[in-house]
Amino acid sequence: MMCTPEPLNPVFLQFGPLSIYWYGLIIATGAFLGLWIATRETERLGLKKDYMVDIVVFAIPAAIVCARLYYVIFEWDRYAGGPWWKVFAVWEGGIAIHGALIGSVLTAYIYTKIKGLSFWMMADIAAPSIILGQAIGRWGNFMNQEAHGGPVSESFYNNFMQYLPGFINQQMCIDGTVYHPTFLYESVWNIIGFILLLVLRHKFNPRRGEVFLSYVIWYSVGRFFVEGMRTDSLYLFGEIRTAQFISIVLVVGAVIAIIYRRKNGMANKYYNGKKVK
């Protein structure tokens, strides 16, 4: 599907040589909104909101480092023969959300152990905020015209994309070709997940840990299908996309964790703290 490219300006504000990009602003907005929701829930459950603030403060740098490390490991051929400092050149692009999640979860686990808190309780509180932050963050990819899918067919455009807001279609026009707005697919999937997690948490009062594990399952299922459409995937080996492989592992692992924790009495409290009868 051919088009005339008129991309949006990726720069939000320019102060002399200093540029503030939409990407960073959108990511920060998602992080702060997620933190606000999580701290309110932390207080509702009778905990200090500082606990969640501390976790985020420690988790952000860990997430950035692990996101970059994850990307470099799976793109090692690109960096092996170049200058060593390229490994750290985050400003040139190249971070992976799965790496960021690994860094964040490890940080939260260590923090909760030091503070004597339940990791699963804090993870349940944070889960809706995480997936909402991911939903918002994908719009940063939109502004950068990245993380998109392959070219769309004329029939797909006429039957679906023409009904999207014009600015989305125009931004997905890259080098004269319209591409699948996979950022939008994943963002919508994550917003639905955010709503479902809130309903699960407040209407069904699940066992401790199962809000977070439900998040892992929901996000991973959506990411598996969206990843199959993207043109910038990392590959594990051959035609196996890393994110799809990790998504399968996470879904299986989360299901096993739910069953194992229930059978072994490790999920003996409901989300609101009451004992399982």
Secondary structure, DSSP 8 states (H G I E B T S, - for coil): -B-------SEEEEETTEEEEHHHHHHHHHHHHHHHHHHHHHHHTT--HHHHHHHHHHHHHHHHHHHHHHHHHHTHHHHHTS-GGGGG-GGG----HHHHHHHHHHHHHHHHHHHT--HHHHHHHHHHHHHHHHHHHHHHHHHTT-S-BSB--HHHHHHTGGGS-HHHHHHTEETTEEB--HHHHHHHHHHHHHHHHHHHHHHS--BTTHHHHHHHHHHHHHHHHHHTTBSS--EEETTEEHHHHHHHHHHHHHHHHHHHHHHTTS--BBTTS-B--
